[in-house]
Amino acid sequence: MSTALETSDPKPTWRARLANSVADPVLRILVGATLISRVGRGIFLTVTVLYFSLIVGLSPADLAVILAAASGAGVVAAFVGGWLADRWSAKKLIVTFTAIGGTNLVAYVFAHDFWSALVLATLFGFFDQAANSTRSAIIARGFDGESRVQARAVLRTVTNVSIAAGSGLGALALAIGTADAYRTLIVGAGILDLLGLVLLVRLPARVDAPSFGARRVREPVVTETGSLDAQATADALAAERRDWRRRSPWRDPRYLLLTLCSAVFGMQFGVGELAVPLWITHETDAPNVLVAVLLVINTLVVVLFQVPLSRGTHDLRVAARAAAVAAWLMAAACVVYAAAAGLPVGFAVAVLVVAALAHAFAEVLSQAGGWGLSFELADPARAGAYQGVYGMGYSVGALSAPLVINATALSHGFAGWVALGAIFLASGLGTWWIARRAASRTAESTADVPAPVLA
């Protein structure tokens, strides 16, 4: 007789779990391309601003205009990329956008004044965000249910690891400090971006939406005598076009409200990038090196917890709970960040670490809940357009974050931090309300379906 120990399956090793997480061929391709290209992105993020400032000689005002223009182009591209992915091959689009973006990145070394930098940054912002929206459409069509959220979580984890590695390489240029060092690494970043194309061209056809022509009436309408009824065929095609327009995300108030709430909550990225470094350096006695430590903490939390905490968020009620917990954590993080001002060094460091942990888990949970809702509440027939609108919301949030953060936390101290926390709480609970309401309606519609009658 076999013992329980003999018959039970052994616990899979971490290697087996890692291999299983990328078992799907589409996800394996996306992970490989992301792993390569995002190392280049980490280099780019580390050196570009300083390259424009120290090597090209642009002023802070020039840089502000350039970054704003790139972000503005990204807002438009977020929708355009998804919109095109509903009409043309998403595979060909992401390859094209990535090729243009990588080439554009290499061309940064030819920027020599404000205008050339502005053009290059704006073009890169457009095609980079268009590629991101197309990638979201690919995930929406290449996976279903929980696997879609799982794919996003895996890709975000890989992105964080790769950007961290790229940032380490970018530090080489900062340490050497010469124009040649900066230019060499920028070219290297562009080449790494382009190397991802080797994998992206292998994406299968199932990630593509049918072309608009394929959605037309496949067979012409014929009369009983077998002759072509041109008028009926034209009417059927016109009806299909009207139905296609009705499925637009711009006609879906619930999805637009979800996008707005997610865009507002997405400003939490600006808190980590702008508010926290300035708050630490100007308002607390904590050492400046803590800024880097908190960034490492955030990266570790994302890498370790994004995948496990994203499980199940394809379920509307689970996504609602994730959004609610994220809302309270982010509101608490804002208050705790503010409390660090005026404390002795040791207490200030401890308080800031606690705030950073709350912030990191709020980020992970808000992303997990938002992904699940963005997929489940979208019309699958217009997956690209829906993901484009959702991505556009995040781009608007990123563009607005510096203004909102400056008008609250950085201008009004503790009271401003509290106001900022209230904004995050309201947007997060708004997402929770949308998800709960959608879940209730889904449950009601399911209950209305009669049970099958067995003979």
C-alpha positions, 0 to 999 in steps of 0.5 A, spaced: 500 500 500 502 506 498 503 511 503 500 518 503 507 521 502 508 516 496 502 518 493 502 526 494 505 530 488 512 533 490 511 541 491 514 544 485 521 547 485 521 555 484 524 553 477 518 549 475 514 555 477 518 560 473 517 555 467 510 554 468 509 562 469 511 563 462 509 556 459 504 560 454 508 561 447 505 568 446 507 570 454 514 567 453 515 571 446 513 578 450 517 576 456 523 575 452 522 581 448 521 585 455 527 582 458 531 585 453 528 592 451 527 594 458 534 593 460 535 599 454 529 603 457 533 603 464 539 606 461 535 611 457 531 613 464 538 614 467 542 618 463 537 622 458 535 628 462 542 629 464 545 628 457 540 633 455 542 638 461 550 636 461 552 634 454 547 638 450 546 644 454 539 645 455 536 649 461 531 646 466 525 650 463 527 647 456 527 640 459 520 641 462 517 643 455 521 637 452 518 632 457 511 635 457 511 634 449 513 627 450 508 626 455 502 629 451 504 625 445 504 619 449 496 621 451 494 621 443 498 615 442 495 611 447 488 611 444 491 611 437 495 605 438 489 601 441 484 604 435 489 601 430 490 594 433 482 593 432 483 594 425 490 592 423 495 586 425 497 588 432 503 584 431 505 588 425 503 594 429 508 593 435 513 591 430 513 597 426 512 602 433 518 598 436 522 599 430 521 606 429 522 607 437 528 604 437 531 607 431 529 614 434 532 612 441 539 611 437 538 618 434 538 621 440 545 622 440 544 627 434 540 632 438 544 638 439 539 643 441 532 644 443 529 643 437 532 637 435 531 634 442 524 636 442 522 633 435 526 626 437 523 626 444 516 627 442 516 622 436 519 617 441 514 618 446 508 617 441 511 611 438 513 608 445 506 609 448 503 606 441 507 600 442 504 599 449 497 600 447 498 595 442 501 590 447 495 591 451 491 589 445 495 583 444 494 581 451 487 582 451 486 577 445 492 573 446 489 570 453 483 570 457 480 570 464 485 570 469 491 569 465 490 576 462 492 579 469 497 574 470 500 576 463 500 583 465 503 581 472 509 577 469 511 582 464 511 588 470 515 584 474 520 583 468 520 590 466 522 592 473 528 587 474 530 589 467 529 597 468 533 596 475 539 592 471 539 598 465 539 603 471 546 600 473 549 600 466 546 607 466 550 609 472 557 607 468 555 613 464 554 618 470 561 615 473 565 616 467 561 623 465 564 624 458 560 625 452 562 619 449 560 615 455 553 618 454 552 617 447 555 610 447 550 608 452 544 611 449 546 607 442 546 601 446 539 602 449 536 603 442 540 597 440 537 593 446 530 596 444 531 593 437 533 587 439 526 585 442 524 585 434 527 578 433 522 575 438 516 580 437 516 577 429 514 570 432 508 572 435 502 568 432 496 570 428 491 569 434 493 576 437 491 579 431 483 582 431 480 581 424 481 586 419 475 591 419 474 588 412 473 581 415 468 583 419 463 585 413 458 580 411 462 574 409 456 572 404 452 577 400 445 576 401 441 573 395 434 572 394 430 566 393 431 565 386 439 565 387 440 573 385 444 578 388 440 582 393 445 588 393 440 593 397 440 588 402 447 586 402 448 594 403 443 594 409 447 589 412 453 592 412 451 599 414 448 595 420 454 592 422 458 598 421 453 602 426 454 596 431 461 597 430 461 604 432 456 603 438 461 598 441 466 604 442 469 605 449 467 613 448 460 610 448 461 606 455 460 611 461 462 606 466 469 604 462 470 612 462 469 613 469 473 607 471 479 610 466 478 616 470 479 613 477 485 609 474 488 615 471 487 619 478 490 613 482 496 613 477 498 619 480 501 615 485 507 614 481 509 621 481 509 621 488 515 616 488 518 620 482 517 627 485 514 628 491 518 623 496 525 625 493 524 633 494 520 631 501 526 627 503 531 632 501 528 639 503 523 637 509 526 631 513 533 630 516 533 623 513 539 622 509 539 623 501 541 616 500 534 614 503 531 616 496 535 610 493 533 605 498 526 607 498 526 606 490 530 599 491 524 597 496 519 599 491 522 595 486 523 589 491 516 589 493 513 589 485 518 583 483 516 579 489 509 580 490 506 583 483 504 576 481 501 573 487 497 579 489 494 579 482 491 572 482 484 572 482 483 579 480 479 577 473 474 576 478 470 583 479 469 582 487 476 580 488 478 586 483 474 591 488 477 588 494 484 590 491 482 597 489 479 598 496 485 596 500 490 600 495 486 606 496 486 606 504 494 604 503 495 610 499 492 615 503 495 612 509 502 612 506 501 620 504 500 621 511 506 617 514 510 621 509 508 627 511 509 625 518 517 624 517 518 632 517 521 634 523 523 628 526 530 625 529 534 622 523 532 615 526 525 616 527 524 619 520 528 614 516 523 608 520 517 612 518 519 613 511 520 606 510 513 604 513 510 609 508 514 607 502 512 599 504 505 602 504 506 605 498 509 600 494 503 595 496 498 600 494 501 600 487 501 593 486 494 592 488 492 598 484 495 595 478 492 588 479 485 590 480 485 595 475 488 590 470 482 585 471 477 591 471 480 594 464 479 587 461 473 584 464 469 591 463 471 592 456 467 590 450 472 584 447 470 586 440 473 593 441 479 590 445 484 595 442 480 601 443 478 599 450 485 598 452 487 604 448 482 609 452 485 606 459 492 607 457 490 614 455 487 615 462 494 613 465 498 618 460 493 623 462 495 622 470 502 622 469 502 628 465 497 631 471 501 628 477 507 634 477 502 639 477 497 636 482 503 634 487 506 641 487 499 644 488 498 639 494 504 636 498 510 640 496 506 647 497 502 646 503 506 641 507 502 636 512 495 639 510 497 638 502 499 631 503 493 629 507 489 633 501 493 628 496 491 622 500 484 624 500 484 624 492 487 617 492 482 615 497 476 618 493 479 615 486 481 608 489 474 607 492 471 610 486 474 604 482 471 599 488 464 602 487 464 601 480 467 594 480 462 592 486 456 595 482 459 591 476 459 584 480 452 585 482 449 586 475 453 580 473 450 576 479 443 578 477 443 577 470 446 570 471 441 569 476 435 571 471 438 565 466 433 559 467 436 553 469 436 547 464 431 542 464 433 535 464 429 530 460 
